[in-house]
Amino acid sequence: MTEEPSLVQKGINLSKFAWDLMSYMNSGQGQTGFMHLMASDEVFNERISVCKTCDRYKESKQECLECGCFIPAKAKIILDSCPLNKWTIDQSDWEERFEAIQKGLDNDSKSE
């Protein structure tokens, strides 16, 4: 039987991620909203597939035994990554989304 992270460790992991996310949003880069922080369906499905084959995945709770995160939520966030480096932050998708946001903002300012 594999041991899960303690409730305290889960809290520490969640706090660290929340702090990183808030710092990112506060930096001005994330002001376009949380929807742009969500991974594409393709990236989400790839991440879920990787997790489901990992020996640290607890299927009954859909949880990672390494960090204690709920995988369907963790895999959907573009800026999150696997603690075992099996999948990483999806920078390419984020850059494409950010470029689209910038173009949209440029078009809005031209129409004023």
Backbone as XML, in Angstrom:
<?xml version="1.0"?>
<chain id="A" units="angstrom">
  <residue number="1" name="MET">
    <atom name="N" x="0.845" y="-1.179" z="0.000"/>
    <atom name="CA" x="0.000" y="0.000" z="0.000"/>
    <atom name="C" x="0.895" y="1.247" z="0.000"/>
  </residue>
  <residue number="2" name="THR">
    <atom name="N" x="0.571" y="2.188" z="-0.876"/>
    <atom name="CA" x="1.345" y="3.422" z="-0.939"/>
    <atom name="C" x="0.740" y="4.454" z="-0.004"/>
  </residue>
  <residue number="3" name="GLU">
    <atom name="N" x="1.624" y="5.173" z="0.653"/>
    <atom name="CA" x="1.187" y="6.159" z="1.640"/>
    <atom name="C" x="0.832" y="7.482" z="0.966"/>
  </residue>
  <residue number="4" name="GLU">
    <atom name="N" x="-0.281" y="8.044" z="1.362"/>
    <atom name="CA" x="-0.716" y="9.347" z="0.870"/>
    <atom name="C" x="-0.007" y="10.447" z="1.641"/>
  </residue>
  <residue number="5" name="PRO">
    <atom name="N" x="0.096" y="11.643" z="1.028"/>
    <atom name="CA" x="0.613" y="12.772" z="1.792"/>
    <atom name="C" x="-0.346" y="13.072" z="2.955"/>
  </residue>
  <residue number="6" name="SER">
    <atom name="N" x="0.193" y="13.563" z="4.023"/>
    <atom name="CA" x="-0.650" y="13.918" z="5.164"/>
    <atom name="C" x="-1.531" y="15.101" z="4.794"/>
  </residue>
  <residue number="7" name="LEU">
    <atom name="N" x="-2.555" y="15.323" z="5.590"/>
    <atom name="CA" x="-3.436" y="16.467" z="5.367"/>
    <atom name="C" x="-2.637" y="17.770" z="5.443"/>
  </residue>
  <residue number="8" name="VAL">
    <atom name="N" x="-1.681" y="17.816" z="6.351"/>
    <atom name="CA" x="-0.831" y="19.001" z="6.477"/>
    <atom name="C" x="-0.025" y="19.206" z="5.189"/>
  </residue>
  <residue number="9" name="GLN">
    <atom name="N" x="0.565" y="18.124" z="4.650"/>
    <atom name="CA" x="1.354" y="18.249" z="3.424"/>
    <atom name="C" x="0.466" y="18.662" z="2.252"/>
  </residue>
  <residue number="10" name="LYS">
    <atom name="N" x="-0.745" y="18.118" z="2.188"/>
    <atom name="CA" x="-1.677" y="18.528" z="1.132"/>
    <atom name="C" x="-1.955" y="20.032" z="1.232"/>
  </residue>
  <residue number="11" name="GLY">
    <atom name="N" x="-2.145" y="20.515" z="2.463"/>
    <atom name="CA" x="-2.382" y="21.941" z="2.678"/>
    <atom name="C" x="-1.203" y="22.789" z="2.249"/>
  </residue>
  <residue number="12" name="ILE">
    <atom name="N" x="0.000" y="22.328" z="2.560"/>
    <atom name="CA" x="1.217" y="23.051" z="2.169"/>
    <atom name="C" x="1.322" y="23.099" z="0.644"/>
  </residue>
  <residue number="13" name="ASN">
    <atom name="N" x="1.080" y="21.959" z="-0.015"/>
    <atom name="CA" x="1.156" y="21.911" z="-1.473"/>
    <atom name="C" x="0.124" y="22.836" z="-2.115"/>
  </residue>
  <residue number="14" name="LEU">
    <atom name="N" x="-1.098" y="22.804" z="-1.597"/>
    <atom name="CA" x="-2.156" y="23.665" z="-2.127"/>
    <atom name="C" x="-1.821" y="25.133" z="-1.883"/>
  </residue>
  <residue number="15" name="SER">
    <atom name="N" x="-1.311" y="25.448" z="-0.701"/>
    <atom name="CA" x="-0.944" y="26.833" z="-0.382"/>
    <atom name="C" x="0.140" y="27.348" z="-1.311"/>
  </residue>
  <residue number="16" name="LYS">
    <atom name="N" x="1.138" y="26.522" z="-1.581"/>
    <atom name="CA" x="2.223" y="26.927" z="-2.474"/>
    <atom name="C" x="1.678" y="27.212" z="-3.866"/>
  </residue>
  <residue number="17" name="PHE">
    <atom name="N" x="0.832" y="26.309" z="-4.360"/>
    <atom name="CA" x="0.275" y="26.528" z="-5.683"/>
    <atom name="C" x="-0.600" y="27.784" z="-5.701"/>
  </residue>
  <residue number="18" name="ALA">
    <atom name="N" x="-1.434" y="27.962" z="-4.685"/>
    <atom name="CA" x="-2.307" y="29.136" z="-4.620"/>
    <atom name="C" x="-1.473" y="30.417" z="-4.591"/>
  </residue>
  <residue number="19" name="TRP">
    <atom name="N" x="-0.391" y="30.397" z="-3.832"/>
    <atom name="CA" x="0.492" y="31.573" z="-3.766"/>
    <atom name="C" x="1.097" y="31.872" z="-5.137"/>
  </residue>
  <residue number="20" name="ASP">
    <atom name="N" x="1.596" y="30.820" z="-5.821"/>
    <atom name="CA" x="2.174" y="31.003" z="-7.149"/>
    <atom name="C" x="1.136" y="31.556" z="-8.123"/>
  </residue>
  <residue number="21" name="LEU">
    <atom name="N" x="-0.083" y="31.036" z="-8.061"/>
    <atom name="CA" x="-1.144" y="31.488" z="-8.950"/>
    <atom name="C" x="-1.514" y="32.942" z="-8.665"/>
  </residue>
  <residue number="22" name="MET">
    <atom name="N" x="-1.659" y="33.289" z="-7.388"/>
    <atom name="CA" x="-2.003" y="34.658" z="-7.033"/>
    <atom name="C" x="-0.886" y="35.629" z="-7.420"/>
  </residue>
  <residue number="23" name="SER">
    <atom name="N" x="0.353" y="35.216" z="-7.246"/>
    <atom name="CA" x="1.485" y="36.062" z="-7.640"/>
    <atom name="C" x="1.455" y="36.311" z="-9.139"/>
  </residue>
  <residue number="24" name="TYR">
    <atom name="N" x="1.138" y="35.265" z="-9.882"/>
    <atom name="CA" x="1.053" y="35.395" z="-11.335"/>
    <atom name="C" x="-0.073" y="36.359" z="-11.718"/>
  </residue>
  <residue number="25" name="MET">
    <atom name="N" x="-1.248" y="36.168" z="-11.131"/>
    <atom name="CA" x="-2.392" y="37.027" z="-11.444"/>
    <atom name="C" x="-2.087" y="38.471" z="-11.044"/>
  </residue>
  <residue number="26" name="ASN">
    <atom name="N" x="-1.424" y="38.651" z="-9.922"/>
    <atom name="CA" x="-1.112" y="39.993" z="-9.418"/>
    <atom name="C" x="-0.035" y="40.685" z="-10.247"/>
  </residue>
  <residue number="27" name="SER">
    <atom name="N" x="0.738" y="39.914" z="-11.006"/>
    <atom name="CA" x="1.813" y="40.498" z="-11.803"/>
    <atom name="C" x="1.288" y="41.299" z="-12.992"/>
  </residue>
  <residue number="28" name="GLY">
    <atom name="N" x="-0.012" y="41.201" z="-13.242"/>
    <atom name="CA" x="-0.589" y="41.923" z="-14.372"/>
    <atom name="C" x="-0.777" y="41.046" z="-15.589"/>
  </residue>
  <residue number="29" name="GLN">
    <atom name="N" x="-0.103" y="39.911" z="-15.629"/>
    <atom name="CA" x="-0.212" y="39.018" z="-16.772"/>
    <atom name="C" x="-1.530" y="38.256" z="-16.779"/>
  </residue>
  <residue number="30" name="GLY">
    <atom name="N" x="-2.131" y="38.083" z="-15.624"/>
    <atom name="CA" x="-3.323" y="37.265" z="-15.544"/>
    <atom name="C" x="-4.611" y="38.038" z="-15.414"/>
  </residue>
  <residue number="31" name="GLN">
    <atom name="N" x="-4.594" y="39.316" z="-15.681"/>
    <atom name="CA" x="-5.781" y="40.141" z="-15.478"/>
    <atom name="C" x="-6.911" y="39.830" z="-16.437"/>
  </residue>
  <residue number="32" name="THR">
    <atom name="N" x="-6.672" y="39.022" z="-17.445"/>
    <atom name="CA" x="-7.724" y="38.707" z="-18.408"/>
    <atom name="C" x="-8.682" y="37.661" z="-17.884"/>
  </residue>
  <residue number="33" name="GLY">
    <atom name="N" x="-8.408" y="37.101" z="-16.724"/>
    <atom name="CA" x="-9.350" y="36.183" z="-16.101"/>
    <atom name="C" x="-8.851" y="34.760" z="-16.009"/>
  </residue>
  <residue number="34" name="PHE">
    <atom name="N" x="-9.510" y="34.034" z="-15.131"/>
    <atom name="CA" x="-9.112" y="32.655" z="-14.869"/>
    <atom name="C" x="-9.379" y="31.717" z="-16.041"/>
  </residue>
  <residue number="35" name="MET">
    <atom name="N" x="-10.335" y="32.027" z="-16.905"/>
    <atom name="CA" x="-10.632" y="31.130" z="-18.027"/>
    <atom name="C" x="-9.407" y="30.914" z="-18.897"/>
  </residue>
  <residue number="36" name="HIS">
    <atom name="N" x="-8.559" y="31.912" z="-18.973"/>
    <atom name="CA" x="-7.363" y="31.786" z="-19.800"/>
    <atom name="C" x="-6.269" y="30.985" z="-19.108"/>
  </residue>
  <residue number="37" name="LEU">
    <atom name="N" x="-6.523" y="30.582" z="-17.878"/>
    <atom name="CA" x="-5.570" y="29.749" z="-17.150"/>
    <atom name="C" x="-5.905" y="28.277" z="-17.266"/>
  </residue>
  <residue number="38" name="MET">
    <atom name="N" x="-6.946" y="27.961" z="-18.030"/>
    <atom name="CA" x="-7.365" y="26.577" z="-18.186"/>
    <atom name="C" x="-6.695" y="25.952" z="-19.404"/>
  </residue>
  <residue number="39" name="ALA">
    <atom name="N" x="-6.208" y="24.739" z="-19.228"/>
    <atom name="CA" x="-5.567" y="24.008" z="-20.318"/>
    <atom name="C" x="-6.615" y="23.612" z="-21.355"/>
  </residue>
  <residue number="40" name="SER">
    <atom name="N" x="-6.166" y="23.434" z="-22.583"/>
    <atom name="CA" x="-7.062" y="22.972" z="-23.632"/>
    <atom name="C" x="-7.529" y="21.553" z="-23.306"/>
  </residue>
  <residue number="41" name="ASP">
    <atom name="N" x="-8.601" y="21.124" z="-23.937"/>
    <atom name="CA" x="-9.108" y="19.763" z="-23.720"/>
    <atom name="C" x="-8.051" y="18.730" z="-24.095"/>
  </residue>
  <residue number="42" name="GLU">
    <atom name="N" x="-7.299" y="19.001" z="-25.154"/>
    <atom name="CA" x="-6.248" y="18.073" z="-25.601"/>
    <atom name="C" x="-5.169" y="17.912" z="-24.525"/>
  </residue>
  <residue number="43" name="VAL">
    <atom name="N" x="-4.691" y="19.021" z="-23.977"/>
    <atom name="CA" x="-3.662" y="18.986" z="-22.932"/>
    <atom name="C" x="-4.224" y="18.317" z="-21.677"/>
  </residue>
  <residue number="44" name="PHE">
    <atom name="N" x="-5.444" y="18.685" z="-21.303"/>
    <atom name="CA" x="-6.097" y="18.075" z="-20.145"/>
    <atom name="C" x="-6.166" y="16.562" z="-20.301"/>
  </residue>
  <residue number="45" name="ASN">
    <atom name="N" x="-6.632" y="16.083" z="-21.446"/>
    <atom name="CA" x="-6.761" y="14.639" z="-21.670"/>
    <atom name="C" x="-5.408" y="13.939" z="-21.662"/>
  </residue>
  <residue number="46" name="GLU">
    <atom name="N" x="-4.388" y="14.568" z="-22.217"/>
    <atom name="CA" x="-3.034" y="13.993" z="-22.186"/>
    <atom name="C" x="-2.546" y="13.864" z="-20.743"/>
  </residue>
  <residue number="47" name="ARG">
    <atom name="N" x="-2.742" y="14.908" z="-19.961"/>
    <atom name="CA" x="-2.306" y="14.892" z="-18.559"/>
    <atom name="C" x="-3.036" y="13.803" z="-17.777"/>
  </residue>
  <residue number="48" name="ILE">
    <atom name="N" x="-4.348" y="13.708" z="-17.956"/>
    <atom name="CA" x="-5.137" y="12.684" z="-17.264"/>
    <atom name="C" x="-4.637" y="11.290" z="-17.640"/>
  </residue>
  <residue number="49" name="SER">
    <atom name="N" x="-4.362" y="11.069" z="-18.921"/>
    <atom name="CA" x="-3.854" y="9.762" z="-19.375"/>
    <atom name="C" x="-2.535" y="9.413" z="-18.702"/>
  </residue>
  <residue number="50" name="VAL">
    <atom name="N" x="-1.647" y="10.398" z="-18.604"/>
    <atom name="CA" x="-0.355" y="10.172" z="-17.948"/>
    <atom name="C" x="-0.575" y="9.809" z="-16.483"/>
  </residue>
  <residue number="51" name="CYS">
    <atom name="N" x="-1.426" y="10.567" z="-15.815"/>
    <atom name="CA" x="-1.684" y="10.312" z="-14.398"/>
    <atom name="C" x="-2.272" y="8.930" z="-14.161"/>
  </residue>
  <residue number="52" name="LYS">
    <atom name="N" x="-3.185" y="8.527" z="-15.015"/>
    <atom name="CA" x="-3.852" y="7.232" z="-14.830"/>
    <atom name="C" x="-2.894" y="6.053" z="-14.975"/>
  </residue>
  <residue number="53" name="THR">
    <atom name="N" x="-1.757" y="6.254" z="-15.633"/>
    <atom name="CA" x="-0.773" y="5.180" z="-15.769"/>
    <atom name="C" x="0.302" y="5.221" z="-14.682"/>
  </residue>
  <residue number="54" name="CYS">
    <atom name="N" x="0.264" y="6.242" z="-13.844"/>
    <atom name="CA" x="1.270" y="6.440" z="-12.798"/>
    <atom name="C" x="0.941" y="5.603" z="-11.560"/>
  </residue>
  <residue number="55" name="ASP">
    <atom name="N" x="1.967" y="5.061" z="-10.924"/>
    <atom name="CA" x="1.756" y="4.261" z="-9.706"/>
    <atom name="C" x="1.393" y="5.119" z="-8.496"/>
  </residue>
  <residue number="56" name="ARG">
    <atom name="N" x="1.475" y="6.433" z="-8.621"/>
    <atom name="CA" x="1.108" y="7.345" z="-7.526"/>
    <atom name="C" x="-0.313" y="7.896" z="-7.687"/>
  </residue>
  <residue number="57" name="TYR">
    <atom name="N" x="-1.051" y="7.369" z="-8.683"/>
    <atom name="CA" x="-2.424" y="7.800" z="-8.927"/>
    <atom name="C" x="-3.382" y="6.896" z="-8.154"/>
  </residue>
  <residue number="58" name="LYS">
    <atom name="N" x="-4.242" y="7.490" z="-7.358"/>
    <atom name="CA" x="-5.243" y="6.745" z="-6.599"/>
    <atom name="C" x="-6.585" y="6.925" z="-7.292"/>
  </residue>
  <residue number="59" name="GLU">
    <atom name="N" x="-6.976" y="5.910" z="-8.048"/>
    <atom name="CA" x="-8.157" y="6.012" z="-8.897"/>
    <atom name="C" x="-9.440" y="6.255" z="-8.107"/>
  </residue>
  <residue number="60" name="SER">
    <atom name="N" x="-9.594" y="5.620" z="-6.961"/>
    <atom name="CA" x="-10.840" y="5.755" z="-6.203"/>
    <atom name="C" x="-11.125" y="7.201" z="-5.783"/>
  </residue>
  <residue number="61" name="LYS">
    <atom name="N" x="-10.077" y="7.988" z="-5.569"/>
    <atom name="CA" x="-10.243" y="9.399" z="-5.190"/>
    <atom name="C" x="-9.828" y="10.355" z="-6.306"/>
  </residue>
  <residue number="62" name="GLN">
    <atom name="N" x="-9.348" y="9.810" z="-7.426"/>
    <atom name="CA" x="-8.796" y="10.605" z="-8.525"/>
    <atom name="C" x="-7.767" y="11.589" z="-7.985"/>
  </residue>
  <residue number="63" name="GLU">
    <atom name="N" x="-6.880" y="11.062" z="-7.164"/>
    <atom name="CA" x="-5.928" y="11.872" z="-6.423"/>
    <atom name="C" x="-4.497" y="11.417" z="-6.701"/>
  </residue>
  <residue number="64" name="CYS">
    <atom name="N" x="-3.564" y="12.350" z="-6.603"/>
    <atom name="CA" x="-2.142" y="12.047" z="-6.712"/>
    <atom name="C" x="-1.616" y="11.738" z="-5.313"/>
  </residue>
  <residue number="65" name="LEU">
    <atom name="N" x="-0.989" y="10.589" z="-5.166"/>
    <atom name="CA" x="-0.442" y="10.223" z="-3.866"/>
    <atom name="C" x="0.878" y="10.945" z="-3.572"/>
  </residue>
  <residue number="66" name="GLU">
    <atom name="N" x="1.432" y="11.602" z="-4.563"/>
    <atom name="CA" x="2.672" y="12.356" z="-4.369"/>
    <atom name="C" x="2.377" y="13.720" z="-3.741"/>
  </residue>
  <residue number="67" name="CYS">
    <atom name="N" x="1.421" y="14.456" z="-4.325"/>
    <atom name="CA" x="1.120" y="15.810" z="-3.838"/>
    <atom name="C" x="-0.236" y="15.911" z="-3.154"/>
  </residue>
  <residue number="68" name="GLY">
    <atom name="N" x="-1.106" y="14.926" z="-3.363"/>
    <atom name="CA" x="-2.422" y="14.936" z="-2.740"/>
    <atom name="C" x="-3.478" y="15.719" z="-3.501"/>
  </residue>
  <residue number="69" name="CYS">
    <atom name="N" x="-3.136" y="16.187" z="-4.687"/>
    <atom name="CA" x="-4.079" y="16.997" z="-5.463"/>
    <atom name="C" x="-5.156" y="16.143" z="-6.128"/>
  </residue>
  <residue number="70" name="PHE">
    <atom name="N" x="-6.327" y="16.760" z="-6.312"/>
    <atom name="CA" x="-7.419" y="16.172" z="-7.077"/>
    <atom name="C" x="-7.056" y="16.352" z="-8.543"/>
  </residue>
  <residue number="71" name="ILE">
    <atom name="N" x="-6.758" y="15.259" z="-9.227"/>
    <atom name="CA" x="-6.186" y="15.298" z="-10.571"/>
    <atom name="C" x="-7.056" y="16.006" z="-11.609"/>
  </residue>
  <residue number="72" name="PRO">
    <atom name="N" x="-8.375" y="15.797" z="-11.654"/>
    <atom name="CA" x="-9.147" y="16.515" z="-12.675"/>
    <atom name="C" x="-9.028" y="18.037" z="-12.566"/>
  </residue>
  <residue number="73" name="ALA">
    <atom name="N" x="-8.876" y="18.569" z="-11.372"/>
    <atom name="CA" x="-8.692" y="20.015" z="-11.215"/>
    <atom name="C" x="-7.261" y="20.415" z="-11.553"/>
  </residue>
  <residue number="74" name="LYS">
    <atom name="N" x="-6.291" y="19.670" z="-11.042"/>
    <atom name="CA" x="-4.877" y="19.989" z="-11.270"/>
    <atom name="C" x="-4.536" y="19.944" z="-12.759"/>
  </residue>
  <residue number="75" name="ALA">
    <atom name="N" x="-5.020" y="18.936" z="-13.462"/>
    <atom name="CA" x="-4.696" y="18.753" z="-14.879"/>
    <atom name="C" x="-5.318" y="19.821" z="-15.766"/>
  </residue>
  <residue number="76" name="LYS">
    <atom name="N" x="-6.347" y="20.499" z="-15.289"/>
    <atom name="CA" x="-7.038" y="21.512" z="-16.087"/>
    <atom name="C" x="-6.360" y="22.883" z="-16.020"/>
  </residue>
  <residue number="77" name="ILE">
    <atom name="N" x="-5.502" y="23.093" z="-15.036"/>
    <atom name="CA" x="-4.874" y="24.402" z="-14.866"/>
    <atom name="C" x="-3.575" y="24.462" z="-15.671"/>
  </residue>
  <residue number="78" name="ILE">
    <atom name="N" x="-3.520" y="25.406" z="-16.585"/>
    <atom name="CA" x="-2.411" y="25.501" z="-17.530"/>
    <atom name="C" x="-1.062" y="25.714" z="-16.850"/>
  </residue>
  <residue number="79" name="LEU">
    <atom name="N" x="-1.061" y="26.390" z="-15.706"/>
    <atom name="CA" x="0.189" y="26.729" z="-15.028"/>
    <atom name="C" x="0.623" y="25.697" z="-13.997"/>
  </residue>
  <residue number="80" name="ASP">
    <atom name="N" x="-0.095" y="24.580" z="-13.903"/>
    <atom name="CA" x="0.265" y="23.554" z="-12.936"/>
    <atom name="C" x="1.136" y="22.489" z="-13.598"/>
  </residue>
  <residue number="81" name="SER">
    <atom name="N" x="1.802" y="21.686" z="-12.786"/>
    <atom name="CA" x="2.669" y="20.628" z="-13.312"/>
    <atom name="C" x="2.668" y="19.434" z="-12.368"/>
  </residue>
  <residue number="82" name="CYS">
    <atom name="N" x="3.127" y="18.321" z="-12.877"/>
    <atom name="CA" x="3.224" y="17.089" z="-12.098"/>
    <atom name="C" x="4.432" y="17.181" z="-11.159"/>
  </residue>
  <residue number="83" name="PRO">
    <atom name="N" x="4.263" y="16.791" z="-9.894"/>
    <atom name="CA" x="5.392" y="16.850" z="-8.965"/>
    <atom name="C" x="6.501" y="15.844" z="-9.310"/>
  </residue>
  <residue number="84" name="LEU">
    <atom name="N" x="6.186" y="14.884" z="-10.174"/>
    <atom name="CA" x="7.176" y="13.896" z="-10.606"/>
    <atom name="C" x="7.716" y="14.209" z="-12.002"/>
  </residue>
  <residue number="85" name="ASN">
    <atom name="N" x="7.382" y="15.400" z="-12.515"/>
    <atom name="CA" x="7.826" y="15.858" z="-13.836"/>
    <atom name="C" x="7.344" y="14.982" z="-14.988"/>
  </residue>
  <residue number="86" name="LYS">
    <atom name="N" x="6.192" y="14.345" z="-14.811"/>
    <atom name="CA" x="5.629" y="13.535" z="-15.892"/>
    <atom name="C" x="4.867" y="14.408" z="-16.880"/>
  </residue>
  <residue number="87" name="TRP">
    <atom name="N" x="4.437" y="15.578" z="-16.455"/>
    <atom name="CA" x="3.911" y="16.627" z="-17.335"/>
    <atom name="C" x="4.211" y="17.970" z="-16.689"/>
  </residue>
  <residue number="88" name="THR">
    <atom name="N" x="4.348" y="18.983" z="-17.527"/>
    <atom name="CA" x="4.818" y="20.285" z="-17.050"/>
    <atom name="C" x="3.822" y="21.400" z="-17.374"/>
  </residue>
  <residue number="89" name="ILE">
    <atom name="N" x="4.153" y="22.591" z="-16.946"/>
    <atom name="CA" x="3.378" y="23.778" z="-17.286"/>
    <atom name="C" x="3.281" y="23.853" z="-18.808"/>
  </residue>
  <residue number="90" name="ASP">
    <atom name="N" x="2.112" y="24.142" z="-19.295"/>
    <atom name="CA" x="1.887" y="24.193" z="-20.736"/>
    <atom name="C" x="2.141" y="25.596" z="-21.260"/>
  </residue>
  <residue number="91" name="GLN">
    <atom name="N" x="3.399" y="25.949" z="-21.413"/>
    <atom name="CA" x="3.786" y="27.294" z="-21.842"/>
    <atom name="C" x="3.339" y="27.606" z="-23.263"/>
  </residue>
  <residue number="92" name="SER">
    <atom name="N" x="3.445" y="26.647" z="-24.178"/>
    <atom name="CA" x="3.114" y="26.941" z="-25.571"/>
    <atom name="C" x="1.650" y="27.325" z="-25.721"/>
  </residue>
  <residue number="93" name="ASP">
    <atom name="N" x="0.777" y="26.604" z="-25.076"/>
    <atom name="CA" x="-0.651" y="26.898" z="-25.158"/>
    <atom name="C" x="-0.938" y="28.252" z="-24.526"/>
  </residue>
  <residue number="94" name="TRP">
    <atom name="N" x="-0.270" y="28.536" z="-23.407"/>
    <atom name="CA" x="-0.491" y="29.814" z="-22.742"/>
    <atom name="C" x="-0.064" y="30.962" z="-23.643"/>
  </residue>
  <residue number="95" name="GLU">
    <atom name="N" x="1.066" y="30.841" z="-24.299"/>
    <atom name="CA" x="1.553" y="31.912" z="-25.157"/>
    <atom name="C" x="0.585" y="32.181" z="-26.307"/>
  </residue>
  <residue number="96" name="GLU">
    <atom name="N" x="0.033" y="31.117" z="-26.895"/>
    <atom name="CA" x="-0.938" y="31.273" z="-27.972"/>
    <atom name="C" x="-2.189" y="31.989" z="-27.455"/>
  </residue>
  <residue number="97" name="ARG">
    <atom name="N" x="-2.667" y="31.592" z="-26.291"/>
    <atom name="CA" x="-3.853" y="32.220" z="-25.720"/>
    <atom name="C" x="-3.583" y="33.691" z="-25.403"/>
  </residue>
  <residue number="98" name="PHE">
    <atom name="N" x="-2.418" y="33.966" z="-24.856"/>
    <atom name="CA" x="-2.087" y="35.344" z="-24.503"/>
    <atom name="C" x="-2.005" y="36.220" z="-25.750"/>
  </residue>
  <residue number="99" name="GLU">
    <atom name="N" x="-1.449" y="35.685" z="-26.840"/>
    <atom name="CA" x="-1.388" y="36.442" z="-28.091"/>
    <atom name="C" x="-2.799" y="36.748" z="-28.594"/>
  </residue>
  <residue number="100" name="ALA">
    <atom name="N" x="-3.705" y="35.787" z="-28.500"/>
    <atom name="CA" x="-5.088" y="36.000" z="-28.934"/>
    <atom name="C" x="-5.763" y="37.065" z="-28.071"/>
  </residue>
  <residue number="101" name="ILE">
    <atom name="N" x="-5.481" y="37.043" z="-26.793"/>
    <atom name="CA" x="-6.040" y="38.047" z="-25.879"/>
    <atom name="C" x="-5.528" y="39.432" z="-26.263"/>
  </residue>
  <residue number="102" name="GLN">
    <atom name="N" x="-4.229" y="39.529" z="-26.516"/>
    <atom name="CA" x="-3.649" y="40.813" z="-26.904"/>
    <atom name="C" x="-4.284" y="41.350" z="-28.181"/>
  </residue>
  <residue number="103" name="LYS">
    <atom name="N" x="-4.484" y="40.470" z="-29.170"/>
    <atom name="CA" x="-5.113" y="40.891" z="-30.422"/>
    <atom name="C" x="-6.531" y="41.382" z="-30.159"/>
  </residue>
  <residue number="104" name="GLY">
    <atom name="N" x="-7.250" y="40.665" z="-29.314"/>
    <atom name="CA" x="-8.608" y="41.077" z="-28.965"/>
    <atom name="C" x="-8.629" y="42.434" z="-28.288"/>
  </residue>
  <residue number="105" name="LEU">
    <atom name="N" x="-7.683" y="42.663" z="-27.389"/>
    <atom name="CA" x="-7.597" y="43.960" z="-26.716"/>
    <atom name="C" x="-7.246" y="45.069" z="-27.705"/>
  </residue>
  <residue number="106" name="ASP">
    <atom name="N" x="-6.334" y="44.775" z="-28.637"/>
    <atom name="CA" x="-5.972" y="45.758" z="-29.654"/>
    <atom name="C" x="-7.189" y="46.126" z="-30.508"/>
  </residue>
  <residue number="107" name="ASN">
    <atom name="N" x="-7.976" y="45.126" z="-30.878"/>
    <atom name="CA" x="-9.168" y="45.368" z="-31.698"/>
    <atom name="C" x="-10.194" y="46.185" z="-30.923"/>
  </residue>
  <residue number="108" name="ASP">
    <atom name="N" x="-10.340" y="45.929" z="-29.622"/>
    <atom name="CA" x="-11.277" y="46.688" z="-28.792"/>
    <atom name="C" x="-10.873" y="48.157" z="-28.704"/>
  </residue>
  <residue number="109" name="SER">
    <atom name="N" x="-9.579" y="48.405" z="-28.541"/>
    <atom name="CA" x="-9.128" y="49.787" z="-28.399"/>
    <atom name="C" x="-9.240" y="50.544" z="-29.730"/>
  </residue>
  <residue number="110" name="LYS">
    <atom name="N" x="-9.131" y="49.867" z="-30.868"/>
    <atom name="CA" x="-9.266" y="50.509" z="-32.168"/>
    <atom name="C" x="-10.714" y="50.875" z="-32.473"/>
  </residue>
  <residue number="111" name="SER">
    <atom name="N" x="-11.644" y="50.104" z="-31.910"/>
    <atom name="CA" x="-13.067" y="50.357" z="-32.208"/>
    <atom name="C" x="-13.645" y="51.463" z="-31.343"/>
  </residue>
  <residue number="112" name="GLU">
    <atom name="N" x="-12.914" y="51.931" z="-30.356"/>
    <atom name="CA" x="-13.425" y="52.996" z="-29.473"/>
    <atom name="C" x="-13.404" y="54.343" z="-30.111"/>
  </residue>
</chain>
